[in-house]
Amino acid sequence: METKRERLWNKNYCKVMFANFALFFAFYILTPLLPLYLSEEFHATKDVIGIVLSGYTATALIARPFSGFIVDSFRRKTVLMICFSLFSIFFAGYLAASTLLLFTIIRTLHGAPFGALTVANSTVAIDVLPSSRRTEGIGFYGLSNNLSMAIGPTIGIFIYKYTHSFELLFWIALIVAFIGLAVDASVEIPEKEIVKNKAKISLDRFFLLRGWLIGLNMVAFGFCFGVLSNYLAIYGKEVMGITGGTGTYFMLLSIGLMLSRIQGAPALRKGRLTHNAGEGMLISLVGYTLFIACPNMIGYYGSSILIGLGNGHMWPAFQNMCINVAHNNQRGTANSTILISWDIGMGIGILIGGVVAEHLGYATAFWTVALINAIGVGTYFAYTKKFFLQRNLNEQVK
């Protein structure tokens, strides 16, 4: 029988989850409409739109390794409040930006506090969880991301459809972000060991070397999702003749993600990380293969559920694996490592996917995704699983 102290859904954990939902809702409510905003407001061309929006991802990626170091080196509540405050304030910048150059600068700089905040908030979530429920709690934590991904873009598109007001959307994002900040401000975080007085700053303070193969394996899966998320709409329209189905696809994918978190919770509760990771990868592989091998409505929408289910099992398992090979004073670094790996994979996928699609077509680009996913699965079962078990510092997980 668990004591109250071992309750998973304690008030601090619930607050951190809500704050995470708020920050991602503020992000996702704008994401699908920013290209349209740049086109209508500043008459930006497609290539310029791509450059403007890519700056956010670039600065987020740059910020992640430093944010992991900062989270481990200073009081986490202080770091969290600074990051969340900066993230929220930048939404006001969108309202003030009167030129394309100014908007580009604000959007690019906004990526840095976003990258740092996602690391800080997820690390705080780990801190407020009871140790016996940590693996399960990290899995449920992702539900707040998935829920915001499911409803954020839908609400944003709905509001714009009836108001045609980008200003209103910027205000909503600003207000929701500050609500998240206020909720996080009330979280009580236990004091943790702070890394200090090291003779020199080593690479291991920014990227968890003990988990390098776990991160490398995650790059492969980030690659696959990078291609899918960026070229799905144009593939559906040009190859399959599906128009307006992108929103439905991602809604179904989000449903799959949420269902997987719930269904996979018992295995995470028992510490079966390698089991959940393997199961998730295989389901995703089937999903990506179905997507390209069956170019019809069944394959298209069926793959969304499968990829959601697979990624929902795989992501928390890999995140937990990285955390469990890290020492307690490296949780921030472990979190940033898995996020960095995913971002690198996404970036490579966007770049290579575009090149392959330009010269060989979108079908070839998505067959490349299935191949890379299969390589990632093979790498996991041949090397990564053993790599984790040899370095695992928590006897309660396997």
C-alpha positions as CSV (number, residue, x, y, z in Angstrom):
1,M,0.0,0.0,0.0
2,E,1.5,3.4,-1.1
3,T,1.7,6.2,1.4
4,K,0.5,9.7,0.6
5,R,4.1,10.7,0.1
6,E,4.3,8.3,-2.8
7,R,1.2,9.7,-4.5
8,L,1.9,10.3,-8.2
9,W,-0.6,13.1,-8.7
10,N,0.7,15.4,-5.9
11,K,-0.2,19.1,-6.2
12,N,3.3,20.3,-7.3
13,Y,3.4,17.7,-10.1
14,C,-0.1,18.7,-11.3
15,K,1.0,22.4,-11.3
16,V,4.1,21.6,-13.4
17,M,2.1,19.6,-15.8
18,F,-0.4,22.4,-16.2
19,A,2.4,24.9,-16.7
20,N,3.9,22.6,-19.4
21,F,0.5,22.5,-21.1
22,A,0.3,26.3,-21.0
23,L,3.7,26.9,-22.5
24,F,3.1,24.4,-25.4
25,F,-0.4,25.6,-26.0
26,A,1.0,29.2,-26.4
27,F,3.5,27.7,-28.8
28,Y,1.1,25.5,-30.8
29,I,-1.7,28.0,-31.2
30,L,0.5,30.1,-33.4
31,T,2.6,27.5,-35.1
32,P,0.3,26.6,-38.1
33,L,-0.7,30.2,-38.7
34,L,2.7,32.0,-38.6
35,P,3.5,31.2,-42.3
36,L,0.1,32.8,-43.2
37,Y,0.8,35.8,-41.0
38,L,4.2,36.4,-42.6
39,S,2.7,36.1,-46.1
40,E,-0.3,38.3,-45.5
41,E,1.3,40.9,-43.2
42,F,4.8,41.3,-44.7
43,H,4.2,39.6,-48.1
44,A,7.1,37.3,-47.4
45,T,8.0,34.6,-50.0
46,K,8.1,30.9,-49.2
47,D,11.9,30.7,-48.9
48,V,11.9,33.8,-46.6
49,I,9.2,32.3,-44.5
50,G,11.3,29.1,-44.1
51,I,14.3,31.2,-43.0
52,V,12.4,33.3,-40.6
53,L,10.7,30.3,-38.8
54,S,13.8,28.1,-38.8
55,G,15.6,30.7,-36.6
56,Y,13.4,29.7,-33.6
57,T,14.5,26.0,-33.9
58,A,18.1,27.0,-34.3
59,T,18.3,29.1,-31.1
60,A,16.3,26.5,-29.1
61,L,18.8,23.9,-30.1
62,I,21.7,26.1,-29.2
63,A,20.2,26.9,-25.8
64,R,19.4,23.3,-24.7
65,P,22.9,22.2,-23.7
66,F,23.6,25.4,-21.8
67,S,20.2,25.2,-20.1
68,G,21.0,21.7,-18.9
69,F,24.2,23.0,-17.3
70,I,22.4,26.0,-15.8
71,V,19.6,24.0,-14.4
72,D,22.1,21.7,-12.6
73,S,24.3,24.6,-11.5
74,F,21.8,27.0,-9.9
75,R,18.6,27.0,-7.9
76,R,16.0,25.4,-10.2
77,K,13.1,27.6,-9.1
78,T,15.1,30.7,-10.0
79,V,16.1,29.3,-13.4
80,L,12.6,28.2,-14.1
81,M,11.1,31.6,-13.3
82,I,13.6,33.5,-15.4
83,C,13.1,31.2,-18.4
84,F,9.3,31.3,-18.2
85,S,9.3,35.1,-17.8
86,L,11.4,35.6,-20.9
87,F,9.4,33.1,-22.9
88,S,6.1,34.9,-22.0
89,I,7.4,38.4,-22.6
90,F,8.5,37.6,-26.1
91,F,4.9,37.1,-27.2
92,A,4.4,40.8,-26.6
93,G,7.2,41.3,-29.1
94,Y,5.1,39.8,-31.8
95,L,2.4,42.4,-31.1
96,A,5.0,45.2,-31.3
97,A,6.9,44.0,-34.4
98,S,6.1,46.4,-37.3
99,T,8.6,45.1,-39.9
100,L,9.7,41.7,-41.2
101,L,13.2,42.3,-39.9
102,L,12.0,43.1,-36.4
103,F,9.7,40.1,-36.4
104,T,12.5,37.8,-37.5
105,I,14.8,39.0,-34.7
106,I,12.1,38.5,-32.1
107,R,11.1,35.1,-33.4
108,T,14.7,33.9,-33.5
109,L,15.5,35.1,-30.0
110,H,12.3,33.6,-28.7
111,G,13.7,30.1,-29.4
112,A,16.3,30.5,-26.7
113,P,14.0,30.8,-23.7
114,F,11.7,28.1,-25.2
115,G,14.6,25.7,-25.4
116,A,15.8,26.5,-21.9
117,L,12.3,26.4,-20.4
118,T,11.4,23.0,-21.7
119,V,14.5,21.6,-20.0
120,A,13.9,23.5,-16.8
121,N,10.3,22.6,-16.5
122,S,10.8,18.9,-17.2
123,T,13.6,18.7,-14.7
124,V,11.4,20.3,-12.1
125,A,8.7,17.7,-12.9
126,I,11.3,15.0,-12.0
127,D,12.2,16.7,-8.8
128,V,8.6,16.9,-7.5
129,L,7.9,13.3,-8.3
130,P,8.4,10.6,-5.6
131,S,11.3,8.4,-6.6
132,S,9.2,5.2,-6.7
133,R,6.8,6.8,-9.3
134,R,9.3,8.7,-11.3
135,T,9.4,6.6,-14.5
136,E,5.6,6.4,-14.6
137,G,5.3,10.2,-13.9
138,I,7.7,11.1,-16.7
139,G,5.5,9.2,-19.1
140,F,2.3,11.0,-17.9
141,Y,4.1,14.3,-18.1
142,G,4.2,14.0,-21.8
143,L,0.4,14.0,-21.9
144,S,0.4,17.8,-21.3
145,N,2.6,18.2,-24.5
146,N,0.3,15.9,-26.5
147,L,-2.9,17.6,-25.4
148,S,-1.6,21.0,-26.3
149,M,-0.5,19.6,-29.7
150,A,-3.9,18.2,-30.3
151,I,-6.0,21.3,-29.4
152,G,-3.6,24.3,-29.8
153,P,-3.5,24.4,-33.6
154,T,-7.2,23.5,-33.8
155,I,-8.2,26.4,-31.6
156,G,-5.9,28.7,-33.3
157,I,-7.2,27.9,-36.8
158,F,-10.8,28.1,-35.5
159,I,-10.3,31.6,-34.0
160,Y,-8.5,32.9,-37.1
161,K,-11.3,31.5,-39.4
162,Y,-13.9,33.5,-37.6
163,T,-11.9,36.7,-36.6
164,H,-9.1,36.9,-39.1
165,S,-7.2,38.6,-36.3
166,F,-3.6,37.6,-35.7
167,E,-3.4,40.2,-33.0
168,L,-6.0,38.3,-31.0
169,L,-4.0,35.1,-31.3
170,F,-0.8,36.8,-30.1
171,W,-2.8,38.2,-27.1
172,I,-4.1,34.7,-26.3
173,A,-0.7,33.2,-26.5
174,L,0.7,35.9,-24.2
175,I,-2.0,35.5,-21.6
176,V,-1.8,31.7,-21.5
177,A,2.0,31.9,-21.2
178,F,1.7,34.2,-18.2
179,I,-1.0,31.9,-16.6
180,G,1.5,29.1,-16.9
181,L,4.2,31.3,-15.3
182,A,1.9,32.1,-12.4
183,V,1.1,28.4,-11.8
184,D,4.8,27.5,-11.9
185,A,5.6,30.3,-9.5
186,S,3.5,28.5,-6.8
187,V,5.3,25.2,-7.2
188,E,7.3,24.0,-4.2
189,I,10.6,22.5,-5.3
190,P,12.7,20.4,-3.0
191,E,16.3,21.6,-2.7
192,K,18.7,19.5,-4.7
193,E,22.4,19.2,-4.9
194,I,24.0,22.0,-7.0
195,V,27.0,21.3,-9.1
196,K,29.8,23.7,-8.2
197,N,33.5,24.2,-7.7
198,K,34.5,21.9,-10.6
199,A,38.1,22.4,-11.7
200,K,37.1,22.8,-15.3
201,I,34.0,22.8,-17.4
202,S,33.8,19.6,-19.4
203,L,31.7,18.4,-22.3
204,D,29.8,16.2,-19.9
205,R,28.3,19.2,-18.2
206,F,26.5,20.1,-21.5
207,F,25.9,16.7,-23.1
208,L,25.6,13.5,-21.1
209,L,28.5,11.4,-22.3
210,R,27.2,8.4,-20.3
211,G,24.1,8.4,-22.5
212,W,25.7,9.2,-25.9
213,L,24.4,6.1,-27.6
214,I,20.9,6.6,-26.3
215,G,21.1,10.1,-27.7
216,L,22.5,8.9,-31.1
217,N,19.7,6.4,-31.3
218,M,17.1,9.2,-30.7
219,V,18.6,11.2,-33.6
220,A,17.3,8.5,-36.0
221,F,13.7,8.8,-34.6
222,G,13.9,12.6,-34.7
223,F,14.9,12.4,-38.3
224,C,11.8,10.4,-39.2
225,F,9.4,12.8,-37.4
226,G,11.2,15.8,-38.9
227,V,10.4,14.6,-42.5
228,L,6.9,13.6,-41.6
229,S,5.9,16.8,-39.8
230,N,7.3,19.1,-42.5
231,Y,6.4,17.3,-45.7
232,L,3.2,15.6,-44.7
233,A,0.9,18.3,-46.1
234,I,2.5,18.6,-49.5
235,Y,2.9,14.8,-49.9
236,G,-0.8,14.4,-49.1
237,K,-1.8,17.0,-51.6
238,E,0.6,16.3,-54.5
239,V,0.8,12.5,-54.3
240,M,-2.4,11.4,-52.7
241,G,-4.7,14.2,-53.5
242,I,-5.7,14.8,-49.9
243,T,-6.3,18.5,-49.1
244,G,-7.1,19.8,-45.6
245,G,-6.3,16.5,-44.0
246,T,-3.2,17.6,-42.1
247,G,-5.1,18.8,-39.1
248,T,-7.0,15.5,-38.8
249,Y,-3.7,13.6,-39.2
250,F,-2.0,15.3,-36.3
251,M,-5.2,15.1,-34.2
252,L,-5.2,11.4,-34.7
253,L,-1.4,11.2,-34.0
254,S,-2.0,13.2,-30.8
255,I,-4.7,10.8,-29.7
256,G,-2.3,7.9,-30.3
257,L,0.3,9.6,-28.2
258,M,-2.1,10.1,-25.3
259,L,-3.5,6.6,-25.5
260,S,0.0,5.2,-25.4
261,R,0.9,7.2,-22.3
262,I,-2.1,5.7,-20.5
263,Q,-1.6,2.2,-21.9
264,G,2.2,2.2,-21.2
265,A,1.9,3.5,-17.7
266,P,1.8,0.0,-16.0
267,A,5.0,-1.1,-17.7
268,L,6.7,2.2,-16.7
269,R,5.4,1.7,-13.1
270,K,7.2,-1.6,-13.1
271,G,10.4,0.0,-14.5
272,R,10.2,-1.9,-17.8
273,L,11.9,0.9,-19.8
274,T,13.6,-1.3,-22.4
275,H,10.3,-3.2,-23.0
276,N,8.4,0.1,-23.6
277,A,11.2,1.5,-25.8
278,G,11.3,-1.7,-28.0
279,E,7.6,-2.0,-28.3
280,G,7.2,1.7,-29.2
281,M,9.9,1.6,-31.9
282,L,8.4,-1.5,-33.6
283,I,4.9,0.1,-33.6
284,S,6.4,3.3,-35.1
285,L,8.2,1.3,-37.8
286,V,5.0,-0.4,-38.8
287,G,3.3,3.1,-38.9
288,Y,6.0,4.7,-41.1
289,T,6.0,1.7,-43.4
290,L,2.2,1.7,-43.7
291,F,2.3,5.4,-44.5
292,I,4.4,5.0,-47.6
293,A,3.5,1.4,-48.7
294,C,-0.2,2.1,-48.7
295,P,-0.8,5.4,-50.4
296,N,-4.6,5.5,-49.6
297,M,-6.8,6.9,-46.9
298,I,-6.4,3.7,-44.7
299,G,-2.7,3.9,-44.8
300,Y,-2.6,7.6,-44.4
301,Y,-4.8,7.9,-41.3
302,G,-3.9,4.5,-39.9
303,S,-0.3,5.4,-39.8
304,S,-1.0,8.5,-37.7
305,I,-2.5,6.4,-34.9
306,L,0.4,3.9,-35.1
307,I,3.1,6.5,-35.2
308,G,1.5,8.3,-32.2
309,L,1.2,5.1,-30.2
310,G,4.8,4.1,-31.0
311,N,6.3,7.5,-30.2
312,G,4.2,7.7,-27.1
313,H,5.8,4.5,-25.8
314,M,9.3,5.3,-27.0
315,W,9.8,8.9,-25.9
316,P,9.3,8.5,-22.1
317,A,11.2,5.3,-22.1
318,F,14.2,6.9,-23.8
319,Q,14.0,10.0,-21.6
320,N,13.9,7.7,-18.5
321,M,16.8,5.7,-19.8
322,C,18.9,8.8,-20.2
323,I,18.0,10.0,-16.7
324,N,18.8,6.7,-15.2
325,V,22.3,6.6,-16.6
326,A,22.9,10.1,-15.2
327,H,23.9,10.9,-11.6
328,N,21.4,12.9,-9.6
329,N,23.2,16.2,-10.1
330,Q,23.0,15.7,-13.9
331,R,19.2,15.5,-14.4
332,G,19.1,18.8,-16.3
333,T,21.9,17.6,-18.5
334,A,20.2,14.3,-19.1
335,N,17.0,16.1,-20.1
336,S,18.7,18.5,-22.4
337,T,20.7,15.6,-24.0
338,I,17.6,13.7,-25.1
339,L,16.0,17.0,-26.4
340,I,19.1,18.0,-28.3
341,S,19.3,14.6,-29.9
342,W,15.7,14.8,-31.0
343,D,16.2,18.4,-32.4
344,I,19.3,17.4,-34.3
345,G,17.4,14.5,-35.9
346,M,14.5,16.7,-36.8
347,G,16.9,19.3,-38.4
348,I,18.7,16.6,-40.4
349,G,15.4,15.1,-41.5
350,I,14.0,18.5,-42.7
351,L,17.2,19.1,-44.7
352,I,17.8,15.7,-46.2
353,G,14.1,15.1,-46.7
354,G,13.8,18.3,-48.8
355,V,16.9,17.4,-50.9
356,V,15.7,13.8,-51.6
357,A,12.1,15.1,-52.4
358,E,13.5,17.7,-54.8
359,H,15.6,15.2,-56.8
360,L,13.8,11.8,-56.3
361,G,10.3,12.7,-55.2
362,Y,8.4,12.6,-51.9
363,A,7.7,8.9,-52.1
364,T,11.5,8.3,-52.0
365,A,11.9,10.7,-49.2
366,F,9.3,8.8,-47.1
367,W,10.9,5.4,-48.0
368,T,14.1,6.9,-46.7
369,V,12.2,7.6,-43.4
370,A,11.1,4.0,-43.2
371,L,14.7,2.9,-43.8
372,I,16.2,5.2,-41.2
373,N,13.6,4.1,-38.7
374,A,14.5,0.5,-39.3
375,I,18.2,1.3,-38.8
376,G,17.2,3.0,-35.5
377,V,15.3,-0.1,-34.4
378,G,18.2,-2.4,-35.3
379,T,20.7,-0.2,-33.5
380,Y,18.6,-0.3,-30.3
381,F,18.2,-4.1,-30.2
382,A,21.8,-4.7,-31.2
383,Y,23.6,-2.1,-29.1
384,T,21.6,0.5,-27.2
385,K,19.6,-1.8,-25.0
386,K,22.8,-3.4,-23.7
387,F,24.5,0.0,-23.5
388,F,21.8,1.2,-21.1
389,L,21.7,-1.9,-18.9
390,Q,25.4,-1.7,-18.4
391,R,25.3,1.9,-17.3
392,N,21.9,1.9,-15.5
393,L,22.2,3.5,-12.0
394,N,18.7,2.6,-10.8
395,E,18.1,-1.1,-9.8
396,Q,14.4,-0.6,-9.9
397,V,14.3,-0.2,-13.7
398,K,15.5,-2.5,-16.5
